[in-house]
Amino acid sequence: MPLPQLPNADEVEHLMLNARLRDELEPYLDESVDLLNTRRLPTPVENEFLASMLAWERAPVLPIGQWFHPELTLAHPDSLDDEQLHDKLWETIQQLYDVRIVLDFTDHLSDRQLYTLIFRDILPSPEKKVDLPKNFLHWHCLDYSDEPETWLRYYANERERKEWYAETGLPLPKSEQPPFARKMPRRPSP
């Protein structure tokens, strides 16, 4: 009769971490943890998911400007000329990326419009600051539901455009290249 295979040290380590993470998550339990019980994930993958849930639950909610030390504040857009604003915009985009904030759908906005959006909407916005190396906050600088024409014109692919037309029956705007194409920092590929 063959002897049962004993777990190796790594497997034991993963199982112990799993038990600890589940204990720490107990006060926050909901159906998302129950889903893990019905799926068969490798224990290291499950541990990564549980650790991300725990980080989310424990993360403070802070205005994005307070994610920086010292706090990130910007000069009022009206106080900067175009060259100063352009330079400060790109410095700010890099600072946001350094704390894992990626700006999406920016190419329809001029530098001044994007800077103003960061100044007025992004920096004062309270968000959970989840401190995980793989976690990025994607800030959409276009709300599809508020501006469907802009999204359809500059960002939607053909399939999305056809689906929107099938749903609404409204005429589609001409598909165009956005007027302010930028090479923005992106989330690294896994």
C-alpha positions as CSV (number, residue, x, y, z in Angstrom):
1,M,0.0,0.0,0.0
2,P,1.5,3.4,-1.0
3,L,2.2,5.9,1.7
4,P,0.2,9.2,1.5
5,Q,2.2,12.0,0.1
6,L,3.2,14.5,2.7
7,P,3.0,18.2,1.9
8,N,6.4,19.9,1.4
9,A,7.5,22.9,3.4
10,D,6.2,25.4,0.8
11,E,2.8,23.8,0.8
12,V,2.6,23.9,4.6
13,E,3.7,27.6,4.6
14,H,0.9,28.4,2.1
15,L,-1.7,26.5,4.1
16,M,-0.7,28.3,7.3
17,L,-0.8,31.7,5.6
18,N,-4.2,30.8,4.2
19,A,-5.6,30.0,7.6
20,R,-4.2,33.2,9.0
21,L,-5.6,35.3,6.2
22,R,-9.1,33.7,6.6
23,D,-9.0,34.4,10.4
24,E,-8.1,38.0,9.8
25,L,-10.8,38.3,7.2
26,E,-13.5,36.8,9.4
27,P,-14.9,40.2,10.6
28,Y,-15.4,41.1,6.9
29,L,-16.8,37.8,5.6
30,D,-19.3,37.9,2.8
31,E,-20.1,35.8,-0.3
32,S,-16.8,36.6,-2.0
33,V,-14.9,34.4,0.4
34,D,-17.6,31.7,0.0
35,L,-16.9,31.8,-3.7
36,L,-13.4,30.6,-3.0
37,N,-14.7,27.5,-1.3
38,T,-16.6,26.5,-4.4
39,R,-13.6,27.1,-6.8
40,R,-10.5,25.1,-6.7
41,L,-7.7,27.6,-6.8
42,P,-4.1,26.8,-6.0
43,T,-3.4,27.9,-2.4
44,P,-0.9,30.5,-3.4
45,V,-3.4,32.1,-5.8
46,E,-6.1,32.0,-3.2
47,N,-3.7,33.6,-0.7
48,E,-3.0,36.4,-3.1
49,F,-6.7,37.0,-3.5
50,L,-7.3,36.9,0.3
51,A,-4.4,39.3,1.0
52,S,-5.9,41.7,-1.6
53,M,-9.3,41.5,0.1
54,L,-7.7,42.2,3.5
55,A,-5.7,45.1,2.2
56,W,-8.9,46.5,0.7
57,E,-10.8,46.2,3.9
58,R,-8.0,47.8,6.0
59,A,-7.2,50.6,3.5
60,P,-7.8,54.1,4.6
61,V,-10.1,56.4,2.6
62,L,-8.2,59.6,1.8
63,P,-8.4,62.4,-0.7
64,I,-5.9,61.4,-3.4
65,G,-3.8,64.6,-2.8
66,Q,-3.2,63.2,0.7
67,W,-1.7,60.0,-0.7
68,F,1.5,62.0,-1.0
69,H,4.0,63.2,1.6
70,P,3.9,66.2,1.6
71,E,0.3,66.5,0.3
72,L,0.2,67.1,-3.4
73,T,-1.4,70.4,-4.2
74,L,-1.4,72.2,-7.5
75,A,-1.4,75.8,-8.5
76,H,-4.8,77.0,-9.8
77,P,-4.9,76.4,-13.6
78,D,-5.6,80.1,-14.2
79,S,-2.3,81.1,-12.5
80,L,-0.2,79.2,-15.1
81,D,0.7,80.1,-18.6
82,D,0.6,77.3,-21.2
83,E,4.2,76.2,-20.9
84,Q,4.2,76.2,-17.1
85,L,0.9,74.2,-17.1
86,H,2.3,71.7,-19.6
87,D,5.4,71.0,-17.5
88,K,3.4,70.8,-14.2
89,L,0.9,68.5,-15.9
90,W,3.5,66.0,-16.9
91,E,5.2,66.2,-13.5
92,T,1.8,65.5,-11.9
93,I,1.0,62.6,-14.2
94,Q,4.3,61.0,-13.2
95,Q,3.6,61.7,-9.5
96,L,0.2,60.0,-9.8
97,Y,1.8,57.1,-11.6
98,D,4.4,56.8,-8.8
99,V,1.6,56.1,-6.3
100,R,0.0,53.7,-8.9
101,I,-2.7,56.0,-10.3
102,V,-3.2,55.6,-14.0
103,L,-5.2,58.2,-16.0
104,D,-7.3,56.7,-18.8
105,F,-9.2,58.4,-21.7
106,T,-7.2,61.6,-21.7
107,D,-6.7,62.2,-25.4
108,H,-9.8,64.2,-26.0
109,L,-8.7,66.8,-23.3
110,S,-6.3,69.6,-23.9
111,D,-3.4,70.0,-21.4
112,R,-5.4,72.7,-19.6
113,Q,-8.6,70.6,-19.4
114,L,-6.7,67.6,-18.1
115,Y,-4.7,69.7,-15.5
116,T,-8.0,71.3,-14.4
117,L,-9.6,67.8,-14.1
118,I,-6.7,66.7,-11.9
119,F,-6.8,69.9,-9.8
120,R,-10.6,70.0,-9.4
121,D,-11.8,66.3,-9.4
122,I,-8.9,63.9,-8.9
123,L,-6.8,65.3,-6.1
124,P,-9.7,66.1,-3.7
125,S,-11.5,62.8,-4.5
126,P,-11.6,60.4,-1.4
127,E,-10.5,56.9,-2.5
128,K,-9.3,53.8,-0.8
129,K,-5.5,53.8,-0.7
130,V,-4.8,50.1,-1.1
131,D,-1.1,49.4,-0.6
132,L,-0.4,46.4,-2.9
133,P,2.3,46.5,-5.5
134,K,0.1,45.1,-8.2
135,N,-2.8,47.3,-7.4
136,F,-3.4,50.4,-9.7
137,L,-6.2,52.9,-9.5
138,H,-7.5,53.6,-13.0
139,W,-9.1,57.1,-13.2
140,H,-11.3,57.4,-16.2
141,C,-11.1,61.0,-17.5
142,L,-14.3,60.4,-19.5
143,D,-17.6,59.1,-18.1
144,Y,-19.2,57.0,-20.9
145,S,-22.7,57.5,-19.5
146,D,-22.3,61.3,-19.3
147,E,-20.5,61.7,-22.6
148,P,-21.3,58.8,-24.9
149,E,-20.7,60.8,-28.1
150,T,-17.1,61.6,-27.0
151,W,-16.5,58.0,-26.1
152,L,-17.9,56.7,-29.4
153,R,-16.0,59.3,-31.4
154,Y,-12.6,58.8,-29.9
155,Y,-12.3,55.6,-27.9
156,A,-15.0,53.0,-28.8
157,N,-13.9,50.1,-31.1
158,E,-16.2,49.0,-34.0
159,R,-17.8,46.3,-31.9
160,E,-18.7,48.7,-29.1
161,R,-20.0,51.2,-31.6
162,K,-22.2,48.6,-33.2
163,E,-23.5,47.4,-29.8
164,W,-24.3,51.0,-28.8
165,Y,-26.2,51.6,-32.0
166,A,-28.1,48.3,-31.6
167,E,-29.1,49.4,-28.1
168,T,-30.0,53.0,-28.8
169,G,-30.8,53.3,-32.5
170,L,-29.2,56.7,-32.3
171,P,-26.9,57.9,-35.1
172,L,-23.2,57.2,-34.5
173,P,-20.7,60.0,-34.5
174,K,-17.9,59.7,-37.0
175,S,-14.9,57.8,-35.5
176,E,-11.9,60.1,-35.2
177,Q,-8.4,60.2,-33.8
178,P,-8.4,62.1,-30.5
179,P,-7.0,65.7,-30.8
180,F,-4.5,65.4,-28.0
181,A,-2.9,62.0,-28.3
182,R,-0.5,61.3,-25.3
183,K,1.8,58.5,-24.4
184,M,0.6,58.1,-20.8
185,P,2.3,55.8,-18.2
186,R,0.5,52.5,-18.2
187,R,0.1,49.7,-15.7
188,P,2.9,47.2,-16.2
189,S,1.9,44.0,-18.0
190,P,1.8,41.0,-15.7
